[in-house]
Amino acid sequence: MATQSTNVNFSKGVFRARLDAFFASIGQGFNTYVERRSRVGQIEALNAKSDKELSAMGLRREDIAQHVYRDMFYI
């Protein structure tokens, strides 16, 4: 029967670098998530509607951005 042993030594510098890389990758994933949740798609969908459809919703074309971001800004 064969046995095998492996000794792996990480210096503190290597461990910290790997930990930093791990958290950096999480941060990049979070940035991607935030970009995907942007409201550009909602603005484009409203812009694609006719003026009659917007009117039925109580919106004017020039007020679309204000409507989409109404929870973030007081305008």
C-alpha positions as CSV (number, residue, x, y, z in Angstrom):
1,M,0.0,0.0,0.0
2,A,1.4,3.4,-1.0
3,T,1.0,6.5,1.1
4,Q,1.5,10.0,0.0
5,S,1.9,13.2,2.0
6,T,1.9,16.7,0.9
7,N,3.2,19.7,2.8
8,V,1.8,22.9,1.5
9,N,3.0,26.1,3.2
10,F,1.5,29.4,2.6
11,S,3.2,32.5,3.7
12,K,1.1,35.2,5.2
13,G,1.6,37.3,2.1
14,V,0.3,34.7,-0.3
15,F,-2.7,34.0,1.9
16,R,-3.6,37.7,2.1
17,A,-3.2,38.1,-1.7
18,R,-5.5,35.2,-2.3
19,L,-8.0,36.5,0.2
20,D,-7.8,40.0,-1.5
21,A,-8.4,38.4,-4.8
22,F,-11.4,36.5,-3.5
23,F,-13.1,39.6,-2.2
24,A,-12.2,41.5,-5.3
25,S,-14.0,38.9,-7.4
26,I,-17.0,39.2,-5.1
27,G,-16.9,43.0,-5.6
28,Q,-16.8,42.6,-9.4
29,G,-19.8,40.3,-9.3
30,F,-21.7,42.8,-7.2
31,N,-20.9,45.6,-9.7
32,T,-22.2,43.4,-12.5
33,Y,-25.4,42.8,-10.5
34,V,-25.9,46.5,-10.0
35,E,-25.4,47.3,-13.6
36,R,-28.0,44.7,-14.6
37,R,-30.5,46.1,-12.3
38,S,-30.1,49.5,-13.8
39,R,-33.3,51.2,-14.9
40,V,-32.2,51.7,-18.5
41,G,-34.4,48.8,-19.6
42,Q,-37.5,50.4,-18.0
43,I,-36.8,53.7,-19.6
44,E,-36.4,52.0,-23.0
45,A,-39.7,50.1,-22.5
46,L,-41.5,53.3,-21.7
47,N,-39.9,55.1,-24.6
48,A,-41.1,52.4,-27.0
49,K,-44.8,53.0,-26.0
50,S,-46.9,55.4,-28.1
51,D,-47.9,58.8,-26.8
52,K,-51.4,57.5,-26.4
53,E,-50.2,54.6,-24.2
54,L,-48.1,57.0,-22.1
55,S,-51.1,59.3,-21.7
56,A,-53.2,56.5,-20.4
57,M,-50.5,55.9,-17.8
58,G,-50.6,59.5,-16.9
59,L,-47.1,60.2,-18.3
60,R,-45.6,62.5,-20.8
61,R,-42.6,61.4,-22.8
62,E,-40.4,64.1,-21.3
63,D,-41.3,62.8,-17.8
64,I,-40.2,59.2,-18.2
65,A,-36.8,59.6,-16.5
66,Q,-38.5,61.4,-13.6
67,H,-41.0,58.7,-13.3
68,V,-38.5,55.8,-13.4
69,Y,-36.2,57.4,-10.8
70,R,-39.0,58.9,-8.7
71,D,-37.9,56.9,-5.6
72,M,-34.3,58.1,-5.8
73,F,-34.7,61.8,-6.5
74,Y,-37.1,64.5,-5.6
75,I,-37.5,66.7,-8.8
